[in-house]
Amino acid sequence: MRVHVDAYATEGPGDVAGLERILSGLPTGDIARLALVAKTEGTATINDFSRELALSSAERTIERIGGADLLGASTLIFSTGSEGVLSPVVYMLAAIADDSGGDAERLVIGGGRTRAMAAGELVTPTHARLIAGAVGEAMAEAGLAPDQVALVFVKSPILSHRDAAATGDPAVIARAGSSGQSRGAAALGVALALGELDDAEIDDTRIGVDLDRHSSRAMSFSGTEVEVGEVLVLGNRPGAGGSTRVYSGPMADILDARSLKDLFRRAGCALDETGEIASPERLRAVFVKAGVAPDGRVRGERTTVFHSDLDPDKHMRATASGVIGGILGTGQVFVSGGTEHQAPPGGGLCACIADAGAADG
């Protein structure tokens, strides 16, 4: 098994020209798992219908080119919001049958999916446990043990005000409308599946409040366009084919350029004398999850991130786009804001897929 990694820019949420071009050149009958991890423009609000447009356009294209079987083996994670200098981009990962694997550790991927969640289950320990089950399913597909997992993407449903109101339960109604809490529940599920938290801690955690409990390898997103949790697991294992590896690491805060540079060095990329990347061609994909502590302070200084007419995530995406863009010399990267239960309060996560080459083994 080898993972083909590619990327294409888009001119709008419904633009699938790049997907058509790349997918038409692949042996679609040999693809065991297809994944799209996309950053597209949109308001990133609960009623942002650009997500539905992007998702439905991709689904139709995959089914037209690869048939219903390929669509059924696809994990599609679309994240909206391209503030700052972010350039909308879609990363495509395709696990293709290949018996040429050697002893070196190479990238593998696996997908999983929860059942549909009831309104009363969303943003509860049940939500987290369902995600944990899907992460386990994805690890099994990829042949990965928990300690081999480098990164887990989760797209999680949002509890809408309408669905919450229909339950008539004040406790459910009080949880409605929070993207952050949905992300947090999903991240706790990843932590449970990877052994970072135990089941009792999930029961005892106030989701979105007890932020010291977190995963260290989750990037979670939420949206109204999904009714189930979609999971994509990435890791490295011996015997996989291909020439790429995935790397991940923590960020201390949203301005932590040092950790980004350390990540790229681990991936075998050289930096020039000014600290900018000198070998960008090695990088196949770059992902950043950026956060700001609940008190709004960054390195002890007050910010207006949580006291502005702009949504906090928009501040985070714009800021992080400049930090990483200054290192890479491009804004064509995947950056998402909001790290509830995905890092210590104020922290974040960075990851990349790179050609193995001279990188660490």
Secondary structure as GFF3:
##gff-version 3
##sequence-region A 1 361
A	DSSP	beta_strand	2	9	.	.	.	ID=ss1
A	DSSP	alpha_helix	17	24	.	.	.	ID=ss2
A	DSSP	three_ten_helix	28	30	.	.	.	ID=ss3
A	DSSP	beta_strand	31	40	.	.	.	ID=ss4
A	DSSP	alpha_helix	50	72	.	.	.	ID=ss5
A	DSSP	beta_strand	74	80	.	.	.	ID=ss6
A	DSSP	beta_strand	89	96	.	.	.	ID=ss7
A	DSSP	beta_strand	105	113	.	.	.	ID=ss8
A	DSSP	three_ten_helix	119	121	.	.	.	ID=ss9
A	DSSP	alpha_helix	125	142	.	.	.	ID=ss10
A	DSSP	three_ten_helix	146	148	.	.	.	ID=ss11
A	DSSP	beta_strand	149	157	.	.	.	ID=ss12
A	DSSP	alpha_helix	161	167	.	.	.	ID=ss13
A	DSSP	alpha_helix	170	175	.	.	.	ID=ss14
A	DSSP	alpha_helix	179	193	.	.	.	ID=ss15
A	DSSP	alpha_helix	199	204	.	.	.	ID=ss16
A	DSSP	beta_strand	218	223	.	.	.	ID=ss17
A	DSSP	beta_strand	230	238	.	.	.	ID=ss18
A	DSSP	beta_strand	244	251	.	.	.	ID=ss19
A	DSSP	alpha_helix	257	266	.	.	.	ID=ss20
A	DSSP	three_ten_helix	280	282	.	.	.	ID=ss21
A	DSSP	beta_strand	283	290	.	.	.	ID=ss22
A	DSSP	beta_strand	297	298	.	.	.	ID=ss23
A	DSSP	beta_strand	301	302	.	.	.	ID=ss24
A	DSSP	alpha_helix	312	328	.	.	.	ID=ss25
A	DSSP	beta_strand	334	337	.	.	.	ID=ss26
A	DSSP	beta_strand	348	355	.	.	.	ID=ss27
###
